[in-house]
Amino acid sequence: MSAGHPAPAPAPAVRLVRGTADADELAAVLAVLQAVAARSAAARNRPPAAPVRAAWSRPTRHPAAGTWRAAGPRPHG
């Protein structure tokens, strides 16, 4: 912009389309919007979670799995 022309004012971040809100109502809406924005920003910065192992393949489901191998060979007789 040139020295004779001031910069245009920025557009408001929140604009009421209908009705009139008092200061408390507007503060409540802004607090909710800030909380949502903070949560989504935190989710974007979080590393991806490790894949979850299927319940049927968890070792704790089959505590005796492989014990027949650990017992060793049986004598024939």
mmCIF file of the N, C-alpha and C atoms, coordinates in Angstrom:
data_MODEL
# 
_entry.id   MODEL 
# 
loop_
_atom_site.group_PDB 
_atom_site.id 
_atom_site.type_symbol 
_atom_site.label_atom_id 
_atom_site.label_alt_id 
_atom_site.label_comp_id 
_atom_site.label_asym_id 
_atom_site.label_entity_id 
_atom_site.label_seq_id 
_atom_site.pdbx_PDB_ins_code 
_atom_site.Cartn_x 
_atom_site.Cartn_y 
_atom_site.Cartn_z 
_atom_site.occupancy 
_atom_site.B_iso_or_equiv 
_atom_site.pdbx_formal_charge 
_atom_site.auth_seq_id 
_atom_site.auth_comp_id 
_atom_site.auth_asym_id 
_atom_site.auth_atom_id 
_atom_site.pdbx_PDB_model_num 
ATOM 1   N N  . MET A 1 1  ? 0.839   -1.172  0.000  1.00 0.00 ? 1  MET A N  1 
ATOM 2   C CA . MET A 1 1  ? 0.000   0.000   0.000  1.00 0.00 ? 1  MET A CA 1 
ATOM 3   C C  . MET A 1 1  ? 0.888   1.241   0.000  1.00 0.00 ? 1  MET A C  1 
ATOM 4   N N  . SER A 1 2  ? 0.359   2.301   -0.562 1.00 0.00 ? 2  SER A N  1 
ATOM 5   C CA . SER A 1 2  ? 1.119   3.543   -0.594 1.00 0.00 ? 2  SER A CA 1 
ATOM 6   C C  . SER A 1 2  ? 0.909   4.295   0.714  1.00 0.00 ? 2  SER A C  1 
ATOM 7   N N  . ALA A 1 3  ? 1.675   5.327   0.905  1.00 0.00 ? 3  ALA A N  1 
ATOM 8   C CA . ALA A 1 3  ? 1.615   6.096   2.150  1.00 0.00 ? 3  ALA A CA 1 
ATOM 9   C C  . ALA A 1 3  ? 0.273   6.803   2.308  1.00 0.00 ? 3  ALA A C  1 
ATOM 10  N N  . GLY A 1 4  ? -0.418  7.143   1.235  1.00 0.00 ? 4  GLY A N  1 
ATOM 11  C CA . GLY A 1 4  ? -1.683  7.854   1.320  1.00 0.00 ? 4  GLY A CA 1 
ATOM 12  C C  . GLY A 1 4  ? -2.884  6.960   1.577  1.00 0.00 ? 4  GLY A C  1 
ATOM 13  N N  . HIS A 1 5  ? -2.728  5.654   1.387  1.00 0.00 ? 5  HIS A N  1 
ATOM 14  C CA . HIS A 1 5  ? -3.838  4.727   1.564  1.00 0.00 ? 5  HIS A CA 1 
ATOM 15  C C  . HIS A 1 5  ? -3.546  3.779   2.731  1.00 0.00 ? 5  HIS A C  1 
ATOM 16  N N  . PRO A 1 6  ? -4.404  3.791   3.746  1.00 0.00 ? 6  PRO A N  1 
ATOM 17  C CA . PRO A 1 6  ? -4.175  2.867   4.866  1.00 0.00 ? 6  PRO A CA 1 
ATOM 18  C C  . PRO A 1 6  ? -4.499  1.430   4.455  1.00 0.00 ? 6  PRO A C  1 
ATOM 19  N N  . ALA A 1 7  ? -3.910  0.496   5.161  1.00 0.00 ? 7  ALA A N  1 
ATOM 20  C CA . ALA A 1 7  ? -4.162  -0.919  4.883  1.00 0.00 ? 7  ALA A CA 1 
ATOM 21  C C  . ALA A 1 7  ? -5.598  -1.258  5.264  1.00 0.00 ? 7  ALA A C  1 
ATOM 22  N N  . PRO A 1 8  ? -6.263  -2.127  4.520  1.00 0.00 ? 8  PRO A N  1 
ATOM 23  C CA . PRO A 1 8  ? -7.638  -2.495  4.863  1.00 0.00 ? 8  PRO A CA 1 
ATOM 24  C C  . PRO A 1 8  ? -7.677  -3.258  6.187  1.00 0.00 ? 8  PRO A C  1 
ATOM 25  N N  . ALA A 1 9  ? -8.757  -3.074  6.925  1.00 0.00 ? 9  ALA A N  1 
ATOM 26  C CA . ALA A 1 9  ? -8.910  -3.748  8.213  1.00 0.00 ? 9  ALA A CA 1 
ATOM 27  C C  . ALA A 1 9  ? -9.118  -5.243  7.969  1.00 0.00 ? 9  ALA A C  1 
ATOM 28  N N  . PRO A 1 10 ? -8.538  -6.089  8.811  1.00 0.00 ? 10 PRO A N  1 
ATOM 29  C CA . PRO A 1 10 ? -8.727  -7.532  8.622  1.00 0.00 ? 10 PRO A CA 1 
ATOM 30  C C  . PRO A 1 10 ? -10.180 -7.920  8.907  1.00 0.00 ? 10 PRO A C  1 
ATOM 31  N N  . ALA A 1 11 ? -10.636 -8.954  8.255  1.00 0.00 ? 11 ALA A N  1 
ATOM 32  C CA . ALA A 1 11 ? -12.000 -9.440  8.455  1.00 0.00 ? 11 ALA A CA 1 
ATOM 33  C C  . ALA A 1 11 ? -12.115 -10.032 9.858  1.00 0.00 ? 11 ALA A C  1 
ATOM 34  N N  . PRO A 1 12 ? -13.265 -9.882  10.500 1.00 0.00 ? 12 PRO A N  1 
ATOM 35  C CA . PRO A 1 12 ? -13.415 -10.449 11.844 1.00 0.00 ? 12 PRO A CA 1 
ATOM 36  C C  . PRO A 1 12 ? -13.363 -11.976 11.803 1.00 0.00 ? 12 PRO A C  1 
ATOM 37  N N  . ALA A 1 13 ? -12.796 -12.571 12.855 1.00 0.00 ? 13 ALA A N  1 
ATOM 38  C CA . ALA A 1 13 ? -12.680 -14.024 12.908 1.00 0.00 ? 13 ALA A CA 1 
ATOM 39  C C  . ALA A 1 13 ? -14.045 -14.666 13.164 1.00 0.00 ? 13 ALA A C  1 
ATOM 40  N N  . VAL A 1 14 ? -14.886 -13.996 13.938 1.00 0.00 ? 14 VAL A N  1 
ATOM 41  C CA . VAL A 1 14 ? -16.229 -14.501 14.236 1.00 0.00 ? 14 VAL A CA 1 
ATOM 42  C C  . VAL A 1 14 ? -17.212 -13.394 13.910 1.00 0.00 ? 14 VAL A C  1 
ATOM 43  N N  . ARG A 1 15 ? -18.252 -13.756 13.175 1.00 0.00 ? 15 ARG A N  1 
ATOM 44  C CA . ARG A 1 15 ? -19.253 -12.760 12.806 1.00 0.00 ? 15 ARG A CA 1 
ATOM 45  C C  . ARG A 1 15 ? -20.638 -13.297 13.152 1.00 0.00 ? 15 ARG A C  1 
ATOM 46  N N  . LEU A 1 16 ? -21.433 -12.519 13.843 1.00 0.00 ? 16 LEU A N  1 
ATOM 47  C CA . LEU A 1 16 ? -22.797 -12.912 14.158 1.00 0.00 ? 16 LEU A CA 1 
ATOM 48  C C  . LEU A 1 16 ? -23.663 -12.684 12.934 1.00 0.00 ? 16 LEU A C  1 
ATOM 49  N N  . VAL A 1 17 ? -24.356 -13.720 12.505 1.00 0.00 ? 17 VAL A N  1 
ATOM 50  C CA . VAL A 1 17 ? -25.200 -13.611 11.329 1.00 0.00 ? 17 VAL A CA 1 
ATOM 51  C C  . VAL A 1 17 ? -26.616 -13.216 11.739 1.00 0.00 ? 17 VAL A C  1 
ATOM 52  N N  . ARG A 1 18 ? -27.043 -13.710 12.877 1.00 0.00 ? 18 ARG A N  1 
ATOM 53  C CA . ARG A 1 18 ? -28.399 -13.446 13.306 1.00 0.00 ? 18 ARG A CA 1 
ATOM 54  C C  . ARG A 1 18 ? -28.435 -13.334 14.828 1.00 0.00 ? 18 ARG A C  1 
ATOM 55  N N  . GLY A 1 19 ? -29.200 -12.429 15.340 1.00 0.00 ? 19 GLY A N  1 
ATOM 56  C CA . GLY A 1 19 ? -29.346 -12.285 16.781 1.00 0.00 ? 19 GLY A CA 1 
ATOM 57  C C  . GLY A 1 19 ? -28.267 -11.405 17.385 1.00 0.00 ? 19 GLY A C  1 
ATOM 58  N N  . THR A 1 20 ? -28.360 -11.247 18.667 1.00 0.00 ? 20 THR A N  1 
ATOM 59  C CA . THR A 1 20 ? -27.357 -10.460 19.383 1.00 0.00 ? 20 THR A CA 1 
ATOM 60  C C  . THR A 1 20 ? -26.864 -11.292 20.556 1.00 0.00 ? 20 THR A C  1 
ATOM 61  N N  . ALA A 1 21 ? -25.593 -11.397 20.673 1.00 0.00 ? 21 ALA A N  1 
ATOM 62  C CA . ALA A 1 21 ? -24.992 -12.154 21.769 1.00 0.00 ? 21 ALA A CA 1 
ATOM 63  C C  . ALA A 1 21 ? -24.378 -11.191 22.767 1.00 0.00 ? 21 ALA A C  1 
ATOM 64  N N  . ASP A 1 22 ? -24.558 -11.503 24.049 1.00 0.00 ? 22 ASP A N  1 
ATOM 65  C CA . ASP A 1 22 ? -23.897 -10.663 25.057 1.00 0.00 ? 22 ASP A CA 1 
ATOM 66  C C  . ASP A 1 22 ? -22.463 -11.162 25.236 1.00 0.00 ? 22 ASP A C  1 
ATOM 67  N N  . ALA A 1 23 ? -21.716 -10.509 26.061 1.00 0.00 ? 23 ALA A N  1 
ATOM 68  C CA . ALA A 1 23 ? -20.293 -10.824 26.228 1.00 0.00 ? 23 ALA A CA 1 
ATOM 69  C C  . ALA A 1 23 ? -20.081 -12.243 26.754 1.00 0.00 ? 23 ALA A C  1 
ATOM 70  N N  . ASP A 1 24 ? -20.938 -12.706 27.664 1.00 0.00 ? 24 ASP A N  1 
ATOM 71  C CA . ASP A 1 24 ? -20.784 -14.055 28.224 1.00 0.00 ? 24 ASP A CA 1 
ATOM 72  C C  . ASP A 1 24 ? -21.039 -15.133 27.171 1.00 0.00 ? 24 ASP A C  1 
ATOM 73  N N  . GLU A 1 25 ? -22.049 -14.960 26.355 1.00 0.00 ? 25 GLU A N  1 
ATOM 74  C CA . GLU A 1 25 ? -22.357 -15.945 25.311 1.00 0.00 ? 25 GLU A CA 1 
ATOM 75  C C  . GLU A 1 25 ? -21.241 -16.001 24.275 1.00 0.00 ? 25 GLU A C  1 
ATOM 76  N N  . LEU A 1 26 ? -20.753 -14.851 23.899 1.00 0.00 ? 26 LEU A N  1 
ATOM 77  C CA . LEU A 1 26 ? -19.667 -14.801 22.925 1.00 0.00 ? 26 LEU A CA 1 
ATOM 78  C C  . LEU A 1 26 ? -18.400 -15.431 23.493 1.00 0.00 ? 26 LEU A C  1 
ATOM 79  N N  . ALA A 1 27 ? -18.128 -15.184 24.768 1.00 0.00 ? 27 ALA A N  1 
ATOM 80  C CA . ALA A 1 27 ? -16.948 -15.787 25.404 1.00 0.00 ? 27 ALA A CA 1 
ATOM 81  C C  . ALA A 1 27 ? -17.074 -17.305 25.451 1.00 0.00 ? 27 ALA A C  1 
ATOM 82  N N  . ALA A 1 28 ? -18.277 -17.820 25.710 1.00 0.00 ? 28 ALA A N  1 
ATOM 83  C CA . ALA A 1 28 ? -18.478 -19.268 25.751 1.00 0.00 ? 28 ALA A CA 1 
ATOM 84  C C  . ALA A 1 28 ? -18.248 -19.892 24.380 1.00 0.00 ? 28 ALA A C  1 
ATOM 85  N N  . VAL A 1 29 ? -18.764 -19.270 23.348 1.00 0.00 ? 29 VAL A N  1 
ATOM 86  C CA . VAL A 1 29 ? -18.573 -19.800 21.987 1.00 0.00 ? 29 VAL A CA 1 
ATOM 87  C C  . VAL A 1 29 ? -17.103 -19.776 21.610 1.00 0.00 ? 29 VAL A C  1 
ATOM 88  N N  . LEU A 1 30 ? -16.414 -18.714 21.918 1.00 0.00 ? 30 LEU A N  1 
ATOM 89  C CA . LEU A 1 30 ? -14.992 -18.624 21.586 1.00 0.00 ? 30 LEU A CA 1 
ATOM 90  C C  . LEU A 1 30 ? -14.170 -19.650 22.366 1.00 0.00 ? 30 LEU A C  1 
ATOM 91  N N  . ALA A 1 31 ? -14.537 -19.899 23.622 1.00 0.00 ? 31 ALA A N  1 
ATOM 92  C CA . ALA A 1 31 ? -13.812 -20.903 24.414 1.00 0.00 ? 31 ALA A CA 1 
ATOM 93  C C  . ALA A 1 31 ? -13.962 -22.286 23.799 1.00 0.00 ? 31 ALA A C  1 
ATOM 94  N N  . VAL A 1 32 ? -15.154 -22.617 23.340 1.00 0.00 ? 32 VAL A N  1 
ATOM 95  C CA . VAL A 1 32 ? -15.376 -23.919 22.707 1.00 0.00 ? 32 VAL A CA 1 
ATOM 96  C C  . VAL A 1 32 ? -14.588 -24.014 21.401 1.00 0.00 ? 32 VAL A C  1 
ATOM 97  N N  . LEU A 1 33 ? -14.612 -22.977 20.605 1.00 0.00 ? 33 LEU A N  1 
ATOM 98  C CA . LEU A 1 33 ? -13.868 -23.001 19.342 1.00 0.00 ? 33 LEU A CA 1 
ATOM 99  C C  . LEU A 1 33 ? -12.367 -23.130 19.571 1.00 0.00 ? 33 LEU A C  1 
ATOM 100 N N  . GLN A 1 34 ? -11.846 -22.458 20.601 1.00 0.00 ? 34 GLN A N  1 
ATOM 101 C CA . GLN A 1 34 ? -10.419 -22.564 20.909 1.00 0.00 ? 34 GLN A CA 1 
ATOM 102 C C  . GLN A 1 34 ? -10.063 -23.963 21.394 1.00 0.00 ? 34 GLN A C  1 
ATOM 103 N N  . ALA A 1 35 ? -10.942 -24.581 22.187 1.00 0.00 ? 35 ALA A N  1 
ATOM 104 C CA . ALA A 1 35 ? -10.684 -25.940 22.665 1.00 0.00 ? 35 ALA A CA 1 
ATOM 105 C C  . ALA A 1 35 ? -10.666 -26.929 21.509 1.00 0.00 ? 35 ALA A C  1 
ATOM 106 N N  . VAL A 1 36 ? -11.583 -26.785 20.577 1.00 0.00 ? 36 VAL A N  1 
ATOM 107 C CA . VAL A 1 36 ? -11.622 -27.674 19.406 1.00 0.00 ? 36 VAL A CA 1 
ATOM 108 C C  . VAL A 1 36 ? -10.364 -27.486 18.563 1.00 0.00 ? 36 VAL A C  1 
ATOM 109 N N  . ALA A 1 37 ? -9.960  -26.255 18.370 1.00 0.00 ? 37 ALA A N  1 
ATOM 110 C CA . ALA A 1 37 ? -8.764  -25.986 17.576 1.00 0.00 ? 37 ALA A CA 1 
ATOM 111 C C  . ALA A 1 37 ? -7.518  -26.536 18.265 1.00 0.00 ? 37 ALA A C  1 
ATOM 112 N N  . ALA A 1 38 ? -7.434  -26.414 19.574 1.00 0.00 ? 38 ALA A N  1 
ATOM 113 C CA . ALA A 1 38 ? -6.277  -26.931 20.308 1.00 0.00 ? 38 ALA A CA 1 
ATOM 114 C C  . ALA A 1 38 ? -6.225  -28.452 20.232 1.00 0.00 ? 38 ALA A C  1 
ATOM 115 N N  . ARG A 1 39 ? -7.382  -29.101 20.340 1.00 0.00 ? 39 ARG A N  1 
ATOM 116 C CA . ARG A 1 39 ? -7.412  -30.564 20.274 1.00 0.00 ? 39 ARG A CA 1 
ATOM 117 C C  . ARG A 1 39 ? -7.000  -31.055 18.889 1.00 0.00 ? 39 ARG A C  1 
ATOM 118 N N  . SER A 1 40 ? -7.471  -30.399 17.846 1.00 0.00 ? 40 SER A N  1 
ATOM 119 C CA . SER A 1 40 ? -7.102  -30.851 16.500 1.00 0.00 ? 40 SER A CA 1 
ATOM 120 C C  . SER A 1 40 ? -5.630  -30.581 16.216 1.00 0.00 ? 40 SER A C  1 
ATOM 121 N N  . ALA A 1 41 ? -5.086  -29.490 16.747 1.00 0.00 ? 41 ALA A N  1 
ATOM 122 C CA . ALA A 1 41 ? -3.656  -29.213 16.568 1.00 0.00 ? 41 ALA A CA 1 
ATOM 123 C C  . ALA A 1 41 ? -2.818  -30.255 17.302 1.00 0.00 ? 41 ALA A C  1 
ATOM 124 N N  . ALA A 1 42 ? -3.255  -30.654 18.498 1.00 0.00 ? 42 ALA A N  1 
ATOM 125 C CA . ALA A 1 42 ? -2.531  -31.678 19.248 1.00 0.00 ? 42 ALA A CA 1 
ATOM 126 C C  . ALA A 1 42 ? -2.586  -33.020 18.525 1.00 0.00 ? 42 ALA A C  1 
ATOM 127 N N  . ALA A 1 43 ? -3.716  -33.327 17.918 1.00 0.00 ? 43 ALA A N  1 
ATOM 128 C CA . ALA A 1 43 ? -3.853  -34.587 17.184 1.00 0.00 ? 43 ALA A CA 1 
ATOM 129 C C  . ALA A 1 43 ? -2.950  -34.611 15.957 1.00 0.00 ? 43 ALA A C  1 
ATOM 130 N N  . ARG A 1 44 ? -2.780  -33.484 15.315 1.00 0.00 ? 44 ARG A N  1 
ATOM 131 C CA . ARG A 1 44 ? -1.893  -33.430 14.141 1.00 0.00 ? 44 ARG A CA 1 
ATOM 132 C C  . ARG A 1 44 ? -0.440  -33.614 14.541 1.00 0.00 ? 44 ARG A C  1 
ATOM 133 N N  . ASN A 1 45 ? -0.052  -33.169 15.734 1.00 0.00 ? 45 ASN A N  1 
ATOM 134 C CA . ASN A 1 45 ? 1.337   -33.240 16.169 1.00 0.00 ? 45 ASN A CA 1 
ATOM 135 C C  . ASN A 1 45 ? 1.679   -34.556 16.860 1.00 0.00 ? 45 ASN A C  1 
ATOM 136 N N  . ARG A 1 46 ? 0.688   -35.399 17.147 1.00 0.00 ? 46 ARG A N  1 
ATOM 137 C CA . ARG A 1 46 ? 0.909   -36.663 17.838 1.00 0.00 ? 46 ARG A CA 1 
ATOM 138 C C  . ARG A 1 46 ? 1.412   -37.700 16.837 1.00 0.00 ? 46 ARG A C  1 
ATOM 139 N N  . PRO A 1 47 ? 2.422   -38.502 17.240 1.00 0.00 ? 47 PRO A N  1 
ATOM 140 C CA . PRO A 1 47 ? 2.876   -39.549 16.317 1.00 0.00 ? 47 PRO A CA 1 
ATOM 141 C C  . PRO A 1 47 ? 1.791   -40.612 16.170 1.00 0.00 ? 47 PRO A C  1 
ATOM 142 N N  . PRO A 1 48 ? 1.782   -41.318 15.057 1.00 0.00 ? 48 PRO A N  1 
ATOM 143 C CA . PRO A 1 48 ? 0.747   -42.342 14.858 1.00 0.00 ? 48 PRO A CA 1 
ATOM 144 C C  . PRO A 1 48 ? 0.891   -43.455 15.890 1.00 0.00 ? 48 PRO A C  1 
ATOM 145 N N  . ALA A 1 49 ? -0.224  -44.001 16.305 1.00 0.00 ? 49 ALA A N  1 
ATOM 146 C CA . ALA A 1 49 ? -0.227  -45.069 17.304 1.00 0.00 ? 49 ALA A CA 1 
ATOM 147 C C  . ALA A 1 49 ? 0.264   -46.364 16.683 1.00 0.00 ? 49 ALA A C  1 
ATOM 148 N N  . ALA A 1 50 ? 0.849   -47.205 17.519 1.00 0.00 ? 50 ALA A N  1 
ATOM 149 C CA . ALA A 1 50 ? 1.300   -48.514 17.056 1.00 0.00 ? 50 ALA A CA 1 
ATOM 150 C C  . ALA A 1 50 ? 0.076   -49.358 16.715 1.00 0.00 ? 50 ALA A C  1 
ATOM 151 N N  . PRO A 1 51 ? 0.188   -50.212 15.729 1.00 0.00 ? 51 PRO A N  1 
ATOM 152 C CA . PRO A 1 51 ? -0.964  -51.056 15.383 1.00 0.00 ? 51 PRO A CA 1 
ATOM 153 C C  . PRO A 1 51 ? -1.332  -51.966 16.551 1.00 0.00 ? 51 PRO A C  1 
ATOM 154 N N  . VAL A 1 52 ? -2.609  -52.193 16.707 1.00 0.00 ? 52 VAL A N  1 
ATOM 155 C CA . VAL A 1 52 ? -3.110  -53.033 17.793 1.00 0.00 ? 52 VAL A CA 1 
ATOM 156 C C  . VAL A 1 52 ? -3.125  -54.486 17.332 1.00 0.00 ? 52 VAL A C  1 
ATOM 157 N N  . ARG A 1 53 ? -2.639  -55.359 18.179 1.00 0.00 ? 53 ARG A N  1 
ATOM 158 C CA . ARG A 1 53 ? -2.611  -56.777 17.848 1.00 0.00 ? 53 ARG A CA 1 
ATOM 159 C C  . ARG A 1 53 ? -4.006  -57.363 18.024 1.00 0.00 ? 53 ARG A C  1 
ATOM 160 N N  . ALA A 1 54 ? -4.397  -58.225 17.127 1.00 0.00 ? 54 ALA A N  1 
ATOM 161 C CA . ALA A 1 54 ? -5.714  -58.837 17.194 1.00 0.00 ? 54 ALA A CA 1 
ATOM 162 C C  . ALA A 1 54 ? -5.834  -59.676 18.471 1.00 0.00 ? 54 ALA A C  1 
ATOM 163 N N  . ALA A 1 55 ? -7.012  -59.678 19.066 1.00 0.00 ? 55 ALA A N  1 
ATOM 164 C CA . ALA A 1 55 ? -7.233  -60.370 20.335 1.00 0.00 ? 55 ALA A CA 1 
ATOM 165 C C  . ALA A 1 55 ? -6.976  -61.873 20.213 1.00 0.00 ? 55 ALA A C  1 
ATOM 166 N N  . TRP A 1 56 ? -7.312  -62.478 19.090 1.00 0.00 ? 56 TRP A N  1 
ATOM 167 C CA . TRP A 1 56 ? -7.159  -63.934 18.952 1.00 0.00 ? 56 TRP A CA 1 
ATOM 168 C C  . TRP A 1 56 ? -5.699  -64.356 18.892 1.00 0.00 ? 56 TRP A C  1 
ATOM 169 N N  . SER A 1 57 ? -4.797  -63.435 18.544 1.00 0.00 ? 57 SER A N  1 
ATOM 170 C CA . SER A 1 57 ? -3.392  -63.811 18.403 1.00 0.00 ? 57 SER A CA 1 
ATOM 171 C C  . SER A 1 57 ? -2.534  -63.376 19.582 1.00 0.00 ? 57 SER A C  1 
ATOM 172 N N  . ARG A 1 58 ? -3.140  -62.843 20.619 1.00 0.00 ? 58 ARG A N  1 
ATOM 173 C CA . ARG A 1 58 ? -2.356  -62.430 21.788 1.00 0.00 ? 58 ARG A CA 1 
ATOM 174 C C  . ARG A 1 58 ? -1.821  -63.665 22.511 1.00 0.00 ? 58 ARG A C  1 
ATOM 175 N N  . PRO A 1 59 ? -0.586  -63.628 22.961 1.00 0.00 ? 59 PRO A N  1 
ATOM 176 C CA . PRO A 1 59 ? -0.030  -64.781 23.676 1.00 0.00 ? 59 PRO A CA 1 
ATOM 177 C C  . PRO A 1 59 ? -0.799  -65.127 24.952 1.00 0.00 ? 59 PRO A C  1 
ATOM 178 N N  . THR A 1 60 ? -1.387  -64.145 25.609 1.00 0.00 ? 60 THR A N  1 
ATOM 179 C CA . THR A 1 60 ? -2.096  -64.425 26.851 1.00 0.00 ? 60 THR A CA 1 
ATOM 180 C C  . THR A 1 60 ? -3.369  -65.226 26.619 1.00 0.00 ? 60 THR A C  1 
ATOM 181 N N  . ARG A 1 61 ? -3.877  -65.235 25.409 1.00 0.00 ? 61 ARG A N  1 
ATOM 182 C CA . ARG A 1 61 ? -5.084  -66.003 25.129 1.00 0.00 ? 61 ARG A CA 1 
ATOM 183 C C  . ARG A 1 61 ? -4.783  -67.498 25.096 1.00 0.00 ? 61 ARG A C  1 
ATOM 184 N N  . HIS A 1 62 ? -3.580  -67.861 24.697 1.00 0.00 ? 62 HIS A N  1 
ATOM 185 C CA . HIS A 1 62 ? -3.173  -69.264 24.586 1.00 0.00 ? 62 HIS A CA 1 
ATOM 186 C C  . HIS A 1 62 ? -1.953  -69.492 25.484 1.00 0.00 ? 62 HIS A C  1 
ATOM 187 N N  . PRO A 1 63 ? -2.134  -69.561 26.804 1.00 0.00 ? 63 PRO A N  1 
ATOM 188 C CA . PRO A 1 63 ? -0.965  -69.662 27.681 1.00 0.00 ? 63 PRO A CA 1 
ATOM 189 C C  . PRO A 1 63 ? -0.197  -70.970 27.506 1.00 0.00 ? 63 PRO A C  1 
ATOM 190 N N  . ALA A 1 64 ? -0.836  -72.029 27.035 1.00 0.00 ? 64 ALA A N  1 
ATOM 191 C CA . ALA A 1 64 ? -0.147  -73.308 26.891 1.00 0.00 ? 64 ALA A CA 1 
ATOM 192 C C  . ALA A 1 64 ? 0.375   -73.549 25.483 1.00 0.00 ? 64 ALA A C  1 
ATOM 193 N N  . ALA A 1 65 ? 0.248   -72.551 24.618 1.00 0.00 ? 65 ALA A N  1 
ATOM 194 C CA . ALA A 1 65 ? 0.689   -72.729 23.239 1.00 0.00 ? 65 ALA A CA 1 
ATOM 195 C C  . ALA A 1 65 ? 2.191   -72.979 23.209 1.00 0.00 ? 65 ALA A C  1 
ATOM 196 N N  . GLY A 1 66 ? 2.607   -74.005 22.517 1.00 0.00 ? 66 GLY A N  1 
ATOM 197 C CA . GLY A 1 66 ? 4.022   -74.323 22.369 1.00 0.00 ? 66 GLY A CA 1 
ATOM 198 C C  . GLY A 1 66 ? 4.598   -75.172 23.488 1.00 0.00 ? 66 GLY A C  1 
ATOM 199 N N  . THR A 1 67 ? 3.829   -75.493 24.517 1.00 0.00 ? 67 THR A N  1 
ATOM 200 C CA . THR A 1 67 ? 4.376   -76.285 25.622 1.00 0.00 ? 67 THR A CA 1 
ATOM 201 C C  . THR A 1 67 ? 4.678   -77.708 25.207 1.00 0.00 ? 67 THR A C  1 
ATOM 202 N N  . TRP A 1 68 ? 3.958   -78.237 24.231 1.00 0.00 ? 68 TRP A N  1 
ATOM 203 C CA . TRP A 1 68 ? 4.242   -79.606 23.775 1.00 0.00 ? 68 TRP A CA 1 
ATOM 204 C C  . TRP A 1 68 ? 5.608   -79.665 23.112 1.00 0.00 ? 68 TRP A C  1 
ATOM 205 N N  . ARG A 1 69 ? 6.043   -78.594 22.499 1.00 0.00 ? 69 ARG A N  1 
ATOM 206 C CA . ARG A 1 69 ? 7.373   -78.557 21.899 1.00 0.00 ? 69 ARG A CA 1 
ATOM 207 C C  . ARG A 1 69 ? 8.448   -78.472 22.988 1.00 0.00 ? 69 ARG A C  1 
ATOM 208 N N  . ALA A 1 70 ? 8.146   -77.706 24.023 1.00 0.00 ? 70 ALA A N  1 
ATOM 209 C CA . ALA A 1 70 ? 9.119   -77.513 25.087 1.00 0.00 ? 70 ALA A CA 1 
ATOM 210 C C  . ALA A 1 70 ? 9.335   -78.777 25.911 1.00 0.00 ? 70 ALA A C  1 
ATOM 211 N N  . ALA A 1 71 ? 8.382   -79.693 25.892 1.00 0.00 ? 71 ALA A N  1 
ATOM 212 C CA . ALA A 1 71 ? 8.501   -80.915 26.676 1.00 0.00 ? 71 ALA A CA 1 
ATOM 213 C C  . ALA A 1 71 ? 9.526   -81.879 26.095 1.00 0.00 ? 71 ALA A C  1 
ATOM 214 N N  . GLY A 1 72 ? 9.856   -81.742 24.843 1.00 0.00 ? 72 GLY A N  1 
ATOM 215 C CA . GLY A 1 72 ? 10.840  -82.631 24.231 1.00 0.00 ? 72 GLY A CA 1 
ATOM 216 C C  . GLY A 1 72 ? 10.204  -83.873 23.642 1.00 0.00 ? 72 GLY A C  1 
ATOM 217 N N  . PRO A 1 73 ? 10.984  -84.707 23.020 1.00 0.00 ? 73 PRO A N  1 
ATOM 218 C CA . PRO A 1 73 ? 10.424  -85.900 22.388 1.00 0.00 ? 73 PRO A CA 1 
ATOM 219 C C  . PRO A 1 73 ? 10.001  -86.930 23.440 1.00 0.00 ? 73 PRO A C  1 
ATOM 220 N N  . ARG A 1 74 ? 8.918   -87.664 23.126 1.00 0.00 ? 74 ARG A N  1 
ATOM 221 C CA . ARG A 1 74 ? 8.439   -88.716 24.000 1.00 0.00 ? 74 ARG A CA 1 
ATOM 222 C C  . ARG A 1 74 ? 9.096   -90.040 23.626 1.00 0.00 ? 74 ARG A C  1 
ATOM 223 N N  . PRO A 1 75 ? 9.348   -90.839 24.615 1.00 0.00 ? 75 PRO A N  1 
ATOM 224 C CA . PRO A 1 75 ? 9.902   -92.151 24.275 1.00 0.00 ? 75 PRO A CA 1 
ATOM 225 C C  . PRO A 1 75 ? 8.832   -93.040 23.650 1.00 0.00 ? 75 PRO A C  1 
ATOM 226 N N  . HIS A 1 76 ? 9.228   -93.820 22.699 1.00 0.00 ? 76 HIS A N  1 
ATOM 227 C CA . HIS A 1 76 ? 8.301   -94.756 22.061 1.00 0.00 ? 76 HIS A CA 1 
ATOM 228 C C  . HIS A 1 76 ? 8.208   -96.004 22.908 1.00 0.00 ? 76 HIS A C  1 
ATOM 229 N N  . GLY A 1 77 ? 7.051   -96.491 23.079 1.00 0.00 ? 77 GLY A N  1 
ATOM 230 C CA . GLY A 1 77 ? 7.043   -97.699 23.854 1.00 0.00 ? 77 GLY A CA 1 
ATOM 231 C C  . GLY A 1 77 ? 5.797   -98.319 24.104 1.00 0.00 ? 77 GLY A C  1 
# 
